[in-house]
Each structure stands twice: as structure tokens, then as C-alpha cells.
Amino acid sequence: MKRYLLPVILVSMLSACANKPIYPPAPAKAETSDWMYLLGPGDSVNVFVWGNPEVSGSFPIRPDGKITMNLAEDLPASDKTPTQLAREIEKVLSRYIQDPVVTVSVGGGVGPFSQQIRVLGEAAKPQALNYREHMSLVDLMIAVGGITDFAAGNRASILRVVEGKPQQLGVRIEDLIKDGDISANVDMRPGDVLIIPESWF
């Protein structure tokens, strides 16, 4: 009888360990920052030049982070805010147009790679996602379709760079989406990498 009990006890202990967070918990509220949307390759920008419709238009940001528009070729756009890009375009157009006034808006937002959130491992749809202001772990789980049946959700972790230093923080995805424990919801930050490991059993 004893020899049958030992494997059962070991399996129970290992299962408990597999479900237990192994990293310091991620803070529920991320530190506040003056986050602003930055342009990145794959974005489409709408450029409106007041009084000059022939120069205005919609232009994609190429993989090299530059745009080419009327009267302005190979203009760096990646990692700039729309307002910063508008001021750069005004400088270039001032060679041809007197006192140009430019407005830039984002037609399709992807953002730079440095601000995207990546989900790896046992998510239903692992992928890289554009960060949105006030994005939480719940929002992220909805976007990737939850976790697989083989995921160790409570052993998941977030890789985050804080003040130039990398940190690995534990999150309890299983408690959040299967048990509805809202205390397990945490804020996400631009550039976070969520890793969802496979369960041992």
C-alpha cells in the first residue's frame, strides 16, 4: 500500500509546484510614465499640408523607418511622435513652400518594435501586439485568445526593462482567466514580453 501512496504524493507535490509562481509578482499598477505613441515601420500616416492638397496624402512608413512623400524623399519617421514628424516635414517643405503648416495623423497604428508587447509560449495565438494606453493582462489575454490546455498559467512571467535594468516578474494567468481572480490582473508596459510556460503534467 505504501509503495502506491508515494507516487501519488510525489505527483501531488509536483503539480502544486508547477502551479506556483516562481518569480516576484508583477505590480498591479505599473509606474506612471509620459507614454506617447511613436511611429514605426508598417504604420500609415496621413499628412495634411494646409493650402497645398497636391503635397498632402497618405504615406506608409517603410521597413527602414522612412517615408517618401511629395517633395520629401527618405524622411526618417520611425520612433517619432506624429507632431515631431509634422515639424520635420515643415522644415523640408519650407524649401519649396512659404511657411508650410503640416498636420500628421496615424491611419493604421503598429508602432515601433521597442513598444510592442510580445506573447510567447502556451498562448492560444502567440504574437506581437501594439501597446495601447492602460493595457492590462486581461486585455492581452483577450487579444491572444487565452492559454492552451498545456499552459502553466500561474508560472507565467513578464520580462520588463525598468530604468535600463531587466526584471522578470510573475503573473497568475490561470487564477485570472479560469478563476476570475481580478487581483491577478496587472498593467502591461510598452516593450513587455509575456512568457507562458508549458505545464509539467
Backbone as a chain_set.jsonl record, in Angstrom:
{"seq": "MKRYLLPVILVSMLSACANKPIYPPAPAKAETSDWMYLLGPGDSVNVFVWGNPEVSGSFPIRPDGKITMNLAEDLPASDKTPTQLAREIEKVLSRYIQDPVVTVSVGGGVGPFSQQIRVLGEAAKPQALNYREHMSLVDLMIAVGGITDFAAGNRASILRVVEGKPQQLGVRIEDLIKDGDISANVDMRPGDVLIIPESWF", "coords": {"N": [[0.83, -1.211, 0.0], [1.949, 1.222, 0.793], [3.868, 1.667, -1.139], [2.359, 2.424, -3.297], [1.237, 4.776, -2.479], [3.313, 6.633, -2.365], [4.094, 7.471, -5.091], [1.72, 8.863, -5.717], [1.678, 10.938, -3.842], [4.035, 12.273, -4.591], [3.381, 13.113, -7.194], [1.276, 14.845, -6.585], [2.63, 16.798, -5.102], [4.454, 17.772, -7.02], [2.68, 18.76, -8.905], [1.515, 20.849, -7.488], [3.751, 22.476, -7.213], [4.184, 23.094, -9.883], [2.138, 24.806, -10.374], [2.609, 27.017, -8.961], [3.652, 30.412, -8.598], [6.932, 31.463, -9.639], [8.462, 33.685, -9.689], [9.067, 37.054, -8.467], [6.048, 38.849, -7.792], [4.361, 40.697, -10.375], [3.766, 44.208, -10.254], [0.493, 45.447, -9.521], [-0.301, 47.919, -10.509], [1.377, 49.601, -12.958], [4.268, 51.72, -13.005], [3.638, 55.168, -13.431], [3.989, 56.865, -16.502], [5.057, 59.214, -18.984], [3.825, 58.261, -21.457], [3.869, 58.201, -24.958], [2.496, 57.771, -28.182], [4.574, 56.329, -30.567], [5.729, 56.437, -33.898], [6.165, 53.754, -36.256], [7.708, 51.207, -38.402], [5.462, 49.992, -40.868], [3.318, 51.46, -40.048], [0.799, 53.75, -41.209], [0.705, 57.032, -42.318], [-1.188, 60.008, -42.346], [-0.735, 62.878, -44.032], [-1.332, 66.246, -43.911], [-1.134, 69.196, -45.576], [-1.652, 72.463, -45.098], [-3.533, 74.334, -47.398], [-2.215, 73.23, -49.529], [-3.033, 70.85, -51.229], [-1.946, 69.194, -53.161], [0.412, 68.273, -52.157], [-0.269, 66.934, -49.937], [-1.37, 63.795, -48.419], [-1.66, 60.162, -47.991], [0.758, 58.121, -46.53], [2.893, 55.284, -46.351], [5.004, 54.004, -43.722], [8.093, 52.808, -44.333], [9.88, 49.584, -44.096], [12.462, 50.385, -43.36], [11.993, 52.494, -41.746], [11.471, 54.974, -42.834], [9.738, 57.558, -44.741], [8.432, 58.388, -47.954], [7.312, 61.179, -49.525], [5.461, 63.647, -51.426], [7.733, 65.998, -52.593], [9.454, 65.405, -50.528], [11.778, 63.125, -49.876], [12.751, 59.966, -48.517], [12.461, 60.477, -45.699], [13.172, 60.301, -42.3], [11.01, 58.633, -40.066], [10.333, 56.766, -38.139], [10.073, 56.016, -34.635], [9.327, 58.552, -33.853], [6.992, 61.007, -32.647], [3.72, 61.762, -34.035], [3.488, 64.572, -34.08], [6.171, 65.441, -33.914], [7.108, 64.441, -36.346], [5.568, 65.989, -38.082], [6.69, 68.537, -37.675], [9.247, 68.077, -38.727], [8.635, 67.585, -41.401], [7.636, 70.089, -42.096], [10.008, 71.597, -42.026], [11.421, 70.511, -44.199], [9.642, 71.042, -46.342], [9.643, 73.786, -46.321], [11.554, 74.671, -48.021], [10.379, 74.774, -50.433], [7.777, 75.723, -50.12], [6.218, 78.546, -48.798], [6.234, 79.158, -45.391], [5.006, 76.559, -44.484], [2.265, 74.708, -43.078], [1.792, 71.874, -41.295], [-0.033, 68.919, -40.588], [-0.009, 65.801, -39.009], [-1.469, 62.65, -38.894], [-2.231, 59.364, -37.602], [-2.939, 56.678, -39.64], [-3.073, 53.85, -39.672], [-2.149, 52.069, -36.954], [0.806, 50.624, -35.758], [3.215, 50.901, -34.476], [6.606, 51.259, -33.108], [9.027, 48.547, -32.897], [10.18, 48.47, -30.384], [8.182, 49.202, -28.615], [6.213, 47.343, -28.81], [4.237, 44.621, -27.517], [5.101, 41.342, -26.711], [3.99, 37.988, -26.869], [4.797, 34.865, -25.765], [5.118, 31.265, -25.951], [2.737, 29.147, -24.334], [0.31, 30.388, -25.288], [-2.91, 30.757, -26.835], [-2.781, 32.046, -29.293], [0.127, 32.958, -29.933], [1.887, 36.012, -30.308], [3.034, 39.262, -31.544], [2.005, 42.376, -30.313], [0.506, 45.598, -30.72], [1.091, 48.09, -28.337], [-1.337, 49.549, -26.221], [-2.565, 52.425, -24.534], [-2.993, 52.118, -21.028], [-3.24, 49.357, -21.111], [-3.982, 46.096, -19.984], [-3.301, 42.891, -18.348], [-5.551, 41.302, -18.728], [-6.64, 42.422, -21.093], [-4.609, 41.691, -22.835], [-4.759, 38.884, -22.764], [-7.26, 38.483, -23.912], [-6.714, 39.356, -26.494], [-4.887, 37.426, -27.431], [-6.346, 35.146, -27.311], [-6.472, 33.653, -24.935], [-5.088, 30.908, -22.967], [-3.426, 27.754, -23.675], [-4.455, 24.277, -23.187], [-2.286, 23.073, -22.123], [-0.834, 24.867, -20.705], [1.045, 26.322, -18.023], [-0.299, 28.428, -16.363], [-0.098, 29.956, -13.988], [2.573, 30.095, -13.59], [3.582, 31.837, -15.311], [5.444, 34.627, -16.667], [6.572, 38.059, -16.818], [8.853, 39.717, -18.813], [10.537, 42.611, -18.282], [11.9, 45.838, -18.788], [13.161, 48.063, -16.54], [14.124, 51.23, -15.833], [16.421, 50.802, -17.35], [17.229, 48.336, -16.454], [16.818, 44.822, -16.667], [13.971, 42.951, -15.613], [12.295, 40.093, -14.218], [9.074, 39.193, -13.754], [6.477, 37.647, -11.911], [3.265, 36.404, -12.962], [-0.226, 35.551, -12.541], [-1.892, 33.947, -14.523], [-3.693, 31.822, -14.805], [-5.257, 31.912, -12.461], [-6.465, 34.314, -12.986], [-7.956, 34.112, -15.473], [-9.298, 31.689, -15.35], [-10.309, 31.346, -12.79], [-11.351, 33.788, -12.289], [-10.121, 35.701, -10.675], [-9.7, 38.838, -10.012], [-7.719, 40.23, -8.77], [-5.415, 39.269, -9.803], [-4.978, 40.578, -12.106], [-2.859, 42.733, -13.965], [-1.118, 45.754, -14.871], [0.149, 46.297, -18.159], [3.212, 47.169, -19.824], [4.809, 49.206, -22.367], [6.85, 47.325, -24.563], [6.964, 45.021, -22.997], [7.498, 41.496, -22.473], [5.658, 38.64, -22.454], [5.837, 35.507, -21.053], [4.657, 32.302, -21.278], [4.848, 29.341, -19.767], [5.017, 25.745, -20.425], [3.004, 23.302, -18.84], [4.13, 20.892, -16.437], [2.695, 18.617, -16.265]], "CA": [[0.0, 0.0, 0.0], [2.807, 2.403, 0.916], [4.579, 1.929, -2.387], [1.422, 3.083, -4.212], [0.963, 6.119, -1.969], [4.449, 7.518, -2.623], [3.965, 8.167, -6.379], [0.586, 9.79, -5.678], [2.127, 12.108, -3.069], [5.011, 12.991, -5.406], [2.657, 13.774, -8.275], [0.544, 15.965, -5.996], [3.593, 17.846, -4.746], [4.985, 18.377, -8.238], [1.59, 19.528, -9.516], [1.393, 22.091, -6.723], [4.894, 23.313, -7.563], [4.018, 23.545, -11.265], [1.097, 25.825, -10.412], [3.001, 28.105, -8.051], [4.534, 31.417, -9.216], [8.333, 31.283, -9.259], [9.118, 34.983, -9.763], [8.367, 38.087, -7.689], [4.832, 39.239, -8.521], [4.325, 41.971, -11.087], [2.897, 45.167, -9.559], [-0.838, 45.591, -10.137], [-0.272, 49.174, -11.259], [2.713, 49.945, -13.442], [4.64, 53.098, -12.721], [3.099, 56.102, -14.425], [5.008, 57.452, -17.37], [4.509, 60.084, -20.022], [3.862, 57.463, -22.68], [3.301, 58.796, -26.164], [2.576, 56.855, -29.31], [5.653, 56.578, -31.512], [5.532, 55.828, -35.201], [7.072, 52.654, -36.544], [7.518, 50.566, -39.715], [4.143, 49.381, -41.002], [2.303, 52.492, -39.822], [0.414, 54.61, -42.328], [0.482, 58.38, -41.798], [-1.905, 60.963, -43.185], [-0.064, 64.18, -43.974], [-2.161, 67.316, -44.467], [-0.409, 70.463, -45.673], [-2.686, 73.491, -45.283], [-3.476, 75.111, -48.631], [-1.416, 72.553, -50.552], [-3.531, 69.477, -51.334], [-1.107, 68.395, -54.064], [1.513, 67.71, -51.371], [-0.874, 66.115, -48.875], [-1.689, 62.422, -48.804], [-1.412, 59.081, -47.035], [2.047, 57.536, -46.879], [3.318, 54.219, -45.44], [6.374, 54.029, -43.2], [8.755, 51.619, -44.879], [10.62, 48.779, -43.102], [13.657, 51.086, -42.889], [11.572, 53.564, -40.85], [11.391, 56.253, -43.548], [8.617, 57.769, -45.665], [8.673, 59.22, -49.13], [6.097, 61.911, -49.886], [5.707, 64.678, -52.422], [8.759, 66.996, -52.26], [10.286, 64.973, -49.387], [12.146, 61.725, -50.044], [13.543, 59.285, -47.481], [12.383, 61.255, -44.465], [13.05, 59.407, -41.143], [9.743, 58.794, -39.346], [10.217, 55.811, -37.043], [10.433, 56.455, -33.277], [8.927, 59.939, -33.646], [5.558, 61.222, -32.483], [3.171, 62.441, -35.213], [3.798, 66.01, -34.025], [7.583, 65.608, -34.264], [7.233, 64.23, -37.787], [4.986, 67.16, -38.75], [7.666, 69.631, -37.652], [10.319, 67.718, -39.658], [8.111, 67.793, -42.76], [7.585, 71.545, -42.314], [11.365, 72.064, -42.33], [11.77, 70.115, -45.57], [8.773, 71.725, -47.302], [9.902, 75.232, -46.313], [12.431, 74.98, -49.156], [9.544, 74.919, -51.627], [6.509, 76.373, -49.782], [6.431, 79.572, -47.773], [5.597, 78.914, -44.094], [4.057, 75.441, -44.536], [1.666, 74.239, -41.829], [1.583, 70.441, -41.534], [-0.643, 68.084, -39.56], [0.189, 64.372, -39.268], [-2.277, 61.728, -38.089], [-1.905, 57.96, -37.858], [-4.045, 55.971, -40.277], [-3.066, 52.479, -39.147], [-1.091, 52.091, -35.95], [1.539, 49.421, -35.369], [4.207, 51.355, -33.503], [7.948, 50.693, -33.257], [9.233, 47.246, -32.26], [10.557, 48.646, -28.973], [6.999, 49.41, -27.785], [5.26, 46.251, -28.975], [4.203, 43.578, -26.489], [5.227, 40.018, -27.312], [3.472, 36.878, -26.066], [5.476, 33.636, -26.175], [4.799, 30.044, -25.21], [1.458, 28.437, -24.406], [-0.881, 31.196, -25.575], [-3.654, 30.185, -27.97], [-2.256, 32.686, -30.506], [1.307, 33.767, -29.599], [2.085, 37.056, -31.31], [3.447, 40.593, -31.099], [0.842, 43.266, -30.352], [0.727, 47.015, -30.493], [0.706, 48.535, -26.993], [-2.34, 50.613, -26.097], [-2.516, 53.058, -23.213], [-3.734, 51.447, -19.951], [-3.437, 47.947, -21.454], [-3.787, 45.211, -18.833], [-3.11, 41.477, -18.659], [-6.832, 40.816, -19.262], [-6.699, 42.854, -22.491], [-3.641, 40.891, -23.581], [-5.277, 37.523, -22.877], [-8.346, 38.518, -24.905], [-6.112, 39.518, -27.822], [-4.21, 36.199, -27.871], [-7.272, 34.018, -27.222], [-6.296, 32.864, -23.718], [-3.954, 29.984, -22.899], [-3.728, 26.393, -24.117], [-4.704, 23.299, -22.128], [-0.994, 22.599, -21.614], [-0.132, 26.003, -20.102], [1.167, 26.521, -16.578], [-0.614, 29.849, -16.355], [0.35, 30.645, -12.773], [4.038, 30.183, -13.602], [3.947, 32.77, -16.383], [6.226, 35.777, -16.204], [6.754, 39.205, -17.709], [10.188, 40.303, -18.9], [10.327, 44.06, -18.37], [13.075, 46.668, -18.526], [12.823, 49.196, -15.687], [15.292, 52.105, -15.653], [17.568, 50.182, -18.003], [17.573, 47.035, -15.859], [15.801, 43.807, -16.943], [13.324, 42.274, -14.483], [11.358, 39.023, -14.543], [8.006, 39.328, -12.766], [5.486, 36.588, -12.015], [1.841, 36.711, -13.108], [-1.094, 34.394, -12.304], [-2.88, 33.969, -15.602], [-4.735, 30.812, -14.565], [-6.169, 32.467, -11.458], [-7.179, 35.441, -13.586], [-8.944, 33.807, -16.514], [-10.099, 30.493, -15.058], [-10.988, 31.514, -11.501], [-11.93, 35.126, -12.206], [-9.489, 36.459, -9.593], [-9.332, 40.12, -10.605], [-6.484, 40.712, -8.141], [-4.287, 38.779, -10.604], [-4.816, 41.449, -13.276], [-1.776, 43.714, -13.79], [-0.888, 46.648, -16.005], [1.255, 45.993, -19.057], [4.005, 48.332, -20.217], [5.398, 49.063, -23.709], [8.064, 46.514, -24.622], [6.886, 43.811, -22.162], [7.452, 40.174, -23.096], [4.945, 37.7, -21.593], [6.25, 34.122, -21.319], [3.723, 31.335, -20.667], [5.5, 28.038, -19.904], [4.204, 24.531, -20.524], [2.85, 22.587, -17.574], [4.897, 19.641, -16.347], [1.77, 17.498, -16.349]], "C": [[0.863, 1.26, 0.0], [3.481, 2.73, -0.407], [3.669, 2.577, -3.433], [1.133, 4.519, -3.782], [2.066, 7.112, -2.352], [4.35, 8.208, -3.984], [2.83, 9.186, -6.394], [0.975, 11.071, -4.961], [3.099, 12.945, -3.896], [4.336, 13.763, -6.541], [1.907, 14.985, -7.761], [1.475, 17.121, -5.667], [4.123, 18.559, -5.983], [3.925, 19.215, -8.945], [1.416, 20.862, -8.815], [2.525, 23.049, -7.069], [4.737, 23.9, -8.964], [3.025, 24.691, -11.365], [1.446, 27.051, -9.589], [3.911, 29.108, -8.758], [5.971, 31.251, -8.726], [9.131, 32.584, -9.336], [8.405, 35.972, -8.858], [7.16, 38.583, -8.468], [4.97, 40.593, -9.208], [3.418, 42.933, -10.328], [1.57, 45.314, -10.292], [-0.901, 46.839, -11.0], [1.16, 49.478, -11.672], [2.991, 51.407, -13.141], [4.118, 54.011, -13.823], [4.24, 56.683, -15.248], [4.314, 58.312, -18.415], [4.596, 59.349, -21.354], [3.198, 58.207, -23.815], [3.474, 57.794, -27.293], [3.698, 57.273, -30.242], [5.369, 55.832, -32.806], [6.551, 54.722, -35.435], [6.81, 52.072, -37.917], [6.177, 49.832, -39.765], [3.015, 50.352, -40.724], [1.994, 53.207, -41.141], [0.103, 55.984, -41.748], [-0.246, 59.232, -42.831], [-1.28, 62.34, -42.978], [-0.946, 65.217, -44.67], [-1.372, 68.622, -44.405], [-1.424, 71.536, -46.035], [-2.459, 74.27, -46.576], [-2.693, 74.463, -49.75], [-1.844, 71.09, -50.682], [-2.676, 68.581, -52.224], [0.069, 67.75, -53.33], [0.985, 66.77, -50.287], [-1.13, 64.698, -49.374], [-1.43, 61.442, -47.68], [-0.157, 58.335, -47.477], [2.433, 56.454, -45.875], [4.742, 54.459, -44.936], [7.021, 52.706, -43.597], [9.453, 50.824, -43.778], [11.89, 49.442, -42.576], [13.314, 52.3, -42.022], [11.427, 54.918, -41.513], [10.116, 56.33, -44.38], [9.112, 58.58, -46.85], [7.343, 59.852, -49.504], [6.458, 62.965, -50.923], [6.657, 65.74, -51.869], [9.643, 66.601, -51.074], [10.554, 63.474, -49.512], [12.954, 61.231, -48.848], [13.619, 60.08, -46.182], [12.235, 60.303, -43.277], [11.772, 59.686, -40.35], [9.63, 57.892, -38.131], [10.733, 56.389, -35.732], [10.191, 57.947, -33.045], [7.435, 59.98, -33.367], [5.031, 61.857, -33.776], [3.497, 63.939, -35.246], [5.249, 66.272, -34.411], [7.794, 65.439, -35.763], [6.676, 65.421, -38.557], [5.976, 68.318, -38.797], [8.831, 69.351, -38.614], [9.879, 67.961, -41.102], [8.039, 69.281, -43.081], [8.959, 72.099, -42.685], [11.748, 71.758, -43.77], [10.952, 70.901, -46.591], [9.029, 73.226, -47.366], [10.864, 75.645, -47.425], [11.609, 75.298, -50.399], [8.268, 75.721, -51.377], [6.773, 77.378, -48.666], [5.582, 79.266, -46.539], [4.566, 77.774, -44.143], [3.546, 75.077, -43.148], [1.222, 72.796, -42.063], [0.935, 69.788, -40.324], [-0.458, 66.622, -39.96], [-0.707, 63.568, -38.331], [-1.946, 60.301, -38.499], [-3.127, 57.265, -38.451], [-4.18, 54.549, -39.769], [-1.891, 52.339, -38.212], [-0.507, 50.737, -35.641], [2.553, 49.786, -34.281], [5.557, 50.707, -33.724], [8.07, 49.377, -32.491], [9.511, 47.384, -30.771], [9.351, 48.821, -28.06], [5.97, 48.292, -27.919], [5.358, 45.26, -27.823], [4.229, 42.227, -27.176], [4.734, 38.95, -26.342], [4.059, 35.587, -26.615], [4.967, 32.445, -25.376], [3.379, 29.569, -25.437], [0.24, 29.361, -24.433], [-1.598, 30.548, -26.751], [-3.13, 30.748, -29.288], [-1.05, 33.558, -30.127], [1.574, 34.788, -30.706], [2.669, 38.313, -30.677], [2.266, 41.535, -31.314], [1.256, 44.704, -30.125], [0.262, 47.387, -29.089], [-0.338, 49.634, -27.094], [-2.294, 51.154, -24.681], [-3.459, 52.357, -22.247], [-4.037, 49.977, -20.273], [-3.125, 47.084, -20.234], [-3.594, 43.777, -19.3], [-4.39, 40.864, -19.226], [-6.955, 41.173, -20.739], [-5.789, 41.987, -23.365], [-4.153, 39.472, -23.801], [-6.437, 37.441, -23.877], [-7.758, 38.553, -26.314], [-5.474, 38.237, -28.335], [-5.089, 34.964, -27.713], [-7.094, 33.135, -26.012], [-5.081, 31.959, -23.796], [-4.395, 28.591, -23.35], [-3.989, 25.494, -22.914], [-3.407, 22.83, -21.476], [-0.222, 23.692, -20.882], [-0.076, 25.903, -18.577], [0.97, 28.016, -16.348], [-0.117, 30.603, -15.142], [1.86, 30.69, -12.636], [4.519, 31.107, -14.729], [4.719, 33.952, -15.809], [6.304, 36.851, -17.279], [8.217, 39.625, -17.647], [10.009, 41.79, -19.16], [11.626, 44.789, -18.054], [12.62, 47.894, -17.745], [14.097, 49.975, -15.401], [16.556, 51.447, -16.184], [17.95, 48.821, -17.476], [16.458, 46.018, -16.147], [15.273, 43.176, -15.652], [12.45, 41.15, -15.01], [10.34, 38.952, -13.41], [6.933, 38.269, -12.997], [4.064, 37.118, -12.175], [1.035, 35.419, -12.982], [-2.228, 34.373, -13.329], [-4.023, 32.994, -15.333], [-5.747, 31.31, -13.54], [-7.049, 33.56, -12.071], [-8.288, 34.989, -14.522], [-9.789, 32.57, -16.229], [-10.888, 30.622, -13.765], [-11.615, 32.896, -11.34], [-11.37, 35.97, -11.083], [-8.941, 37.767, -10.162], [-8.073, 40.705, -9.972], [-5.246, 40.251, -8.908], [-4.085, 39.621, -11.866], [-3.734, 42.488, -12.987], [-1.689, 44.58, -15.037], [0.268, 46.135, -16.846], [1.971, 47.299, -19.402], [4.547, 48.134, -21.625], [6.694, 48.261, -23.644], [8.046, 45.262, -23.762], [6.901, 42.55, -23.021], [6.806, 39.22, -22.088], [5.321, 36.283, -22.007], [5.324, 33.184, -20.557], [4.315, 29.937, -20.837], [4.504, 26.887, -20.023], [4.152, 23.858, -19.159], [3.66, 21.302, -17.594], [4.001, 18.429, -16.509], [0.551, 17.882, -17.174]], "O": [[0.563, 2.234, -0.69], [3.651, 3.896, -0.762], [4.162, 3.214, -4.364], [0.824, 5.373, -4.612], [1.793, 8.28, -2.629], [4.507, 9.427, -4.047], [2.953, 10.246, -7.007], [0.642, 12.167, -5.414], [3.011, 14.173, -3.909], [4.674, 14.916, -6.811], [1.893, 16.033, -8.407], [1.152, 18.282, -5.92], [4.232, 19.785, -6.006], [4.236, 20.259, -9.518], [1.196, 21.886, -9.461], [2.319, 24.255, -7.203], [5.105, 25.049, -9.211], [3.058, 25.462, -12.324], [0.675, 28.009, -9.527], [4.847, 28.705, -9.447], [6.208, 30.941, -7.558], [10.335, 32.59, -9.081], [7.244, 35.754, -8.511], [7.236, 38.725, -9.689], [5.609, 41.509, -8.691], [2.388, 42.508, -9.804], [1.523, 45.308, -11.522], [-1.481, 46.827, -12.086], [2.046, 49.598, -10.827], [2.075, 52.223, -13.036], [4.155, 53.662, -15.003], [5.323, 56.953, -14.729], [3.125, 58.146, -18.687], [5.332, 59.748, -22.256], [2.114, 58.77, -23.665], [4.465, 57.065, -27.353], [3.771, 58.429, -30.66], [4.83, 54.726, -32.793], [7.654, 54.748, -34.887], [5.801, 52.397, -38.543], [5.807, 49.135, -38.82], [1.875, 50.106, -41.117], [2.819, 53.256, -42.054], [-0.67, 56.098, -40.798], [0.046, 59.179, -44.026], [-1.303, 62.888, -41.876], [-1.266, 65.09, -45.852], [-0.994, 69.089, -43.33], [-1.988, 71.529, -47.129], [-1.373, 74.791, -46.829], [-2.515, 75.063, -50.81], [-1.102, 70.19, -50.288], [-2.675, 67.36, -52.066], [0.658, 66.789, -53.826], [1.714, 65.914, -49.786], [-1.11, 64.43, -50.575], [-1.038, 61.818, -46.576], [-0.02, 57.964, -48.643], [2.316, 56.671, -44.669], [5.574, 55.039, -45.634], [6.544, 51.63, -43.236], [9.608, 51.314, -42.66], [12.353, 49.116, -41.483], [14.201, 53.046, -41.608], [11.274, 55.924, -40.82], [9.495, 55.313, -44.687], [10.072, 59.345, -46.757], [6.365, 59.152, -49.768], [7.63, 63.148, -51.252], [6.412, 66.31, -50.805], [10.495, 67.386, -50.658], [9.664, 62.655, -49.283], [13.733, 61.975, -48.251], [14.699, 60.321, -45.642], [11.261, 59.552, -43.233], [11.486, 60.833, -40.005], [8.909, 58.214, -37.187], [11.7, 57.151, -35.713], [10.783, 58.539, -32.143], [6.694, 59.096, -33.796], [5.811, 62.431, -34.537], [3.749, 64.502, -36.311], [5.534, 67.213, -35.151], [8.552, 66.185, -36.382], [7.243, 65.821, -39.573], [6.097, 69.0, -39.815], [9.346, 70.274, -39.245], [10.644, 68.474, -41.918], [8.342, 69.693, -44.201], [9.069, 72.965, -43.553], [12.312, 72.595, -44.474], [11.494, 71.374, -47.589], [8.674, 73.873, -48.351], [10.98, 76.829, -47.739], [12.07, 75.996, -51.302], [7.728, 76.331, -52.3], [7.477, 77.076, -47.703], [4.362, 79.132, -46.633], [3.386, 77.997, -43.873], [4.288, 75.127, -42.167], [0.381, 72.528, -42.921], [1.303, 70.064, -39.182], [-0.716, 66.246, -41.103], [-0.702, 63.784, -37.119], [-1.446, 60.056, -39.597], [-4.205, 57.258, -37.855], [-5.284, 54.095, -39.47], [-0.744, 52.478, -38.637], [-1.233, 49.803, -35.3], [2.717, 49.065, -33.298], [5.657, 49.715, -34.445], [7.313, 49.123, -31.554], [9.128, 46.52, -29.982], [9.466, 48.615, -26.852], [4.96, 48.294, -27.214], [6.422, 45.082, -27.23], [3.47, 41.987, -28.115], [5.022, 39.001, -25.147], [3.852, 35.248, -27.78], [4.452, 32.597, -24.268], [2.872, 29.579, -26.558], [-0.731, 29.152, -23.705], [-0.975, 29.871, -27.568], [-3.04, 30.029, -30.283], [-1.191, 34.776, -30.012], [1.495, 34.467, -31.892], [2.785, 38.423, -29.457], [1.612, 41.501, -32.356], [2.23, 44.987, -29.427], [-0.85, 47.035, -28.695], [-0.242, 50.53, -27.933], [-2.015, 50.416, -23.737], [-4.593, 52.036, -22.603], [-5.002, 49.42, -19.749], [-2.134, 47.309, -19.539], [-3.706, 43.479, -20.489], [-4.329, 40.004, -20.104], [-7.331, 40.328, -21.552], [-6.15, 41.603, -24.477], [-4.003, 38.917, -24.889], [-6.576, 36.453, -24.597], [-8.241, 37.867, -27.215], [-5.505, 37.973, -29.537], [-4.63, 33.848, -27.955], [-7.515, 31.978, -26.034], [-4.162, 32.198, -24.579], [-5.588, 28.291, -23.399], [-3.773, 25.891, -21.769], [-3.433, 22.251, -20.39], [0.921, 23.475, -20.479], [-1.025, 25.458, -17.932], [1.927, 28.768, -16.165], [0.251, 31.773, -15.25], [2.38, 31.257, -11.675], [5.706, 31.148, -15.052], [4.649, 34.234, -14.613], [6.128, 36.59, -18.469], [8.758, 39.862, -16.567], [9.394, 42.18, -20.152], [12.363, 44.392, -17.151], [11.795, 48.672, -18.223], [15.036, 49.449, -14.802], [17.618, 51.517, -15.566], [18.888, 48.203, -17.979], [15.285, 46.306, -15.906], [16.034, 42.903, -14.724], [11.922, 41.237, -16.119], [10.689, 38.688, -12.259], [6.527, 38.022, -14.133], [3.703, 38.144, -11.599], [1.536, 34.333, -13.274], [-3.367, 34.735, -13.031], [-5.183, 33.303, -15.602], [-6.953, 31.15, -13.726], [-8.219, 33.707, -11.718], [-9.432, 35.424, -14.389], [-10.871, 32.413, -16.795], [-11.989, 30.086, -13.642], [-12.327, 33.148, -10.368], [-12.052, 36.863, -10.581], [-7.847, 37.796, -10.726], [-7.428, 41.574, -10.559], [-4.153, 40.775, -8.695], [-3.129, 39.403, -12.61], [-3.693, 43.059, -11.897], [-2.13, 44.186, -16.117], [1.245, 45.603, -16.319], [1.404, 48.385, -19.284], [4.73, 46.992, -22.046], [7.533, 48.492, -22.773], [9.012, 44.499, -23.782], [6.39, 42.535, -24.14], [7.338, 39.014, -20.998], [5.147, 35.899, -23.164], [5.221, 33.263, -19.333], [4.289, 29.395, -21.942], [3.312, 27.042, -19.756], [5.136, 23.848, -18.419], [3.85, 20.696, -18.648], [4.471, 17.343, -16.846], [-0.35, 17.065, -17.36]]}, "num_chains": 1, "name": "protein.A"}
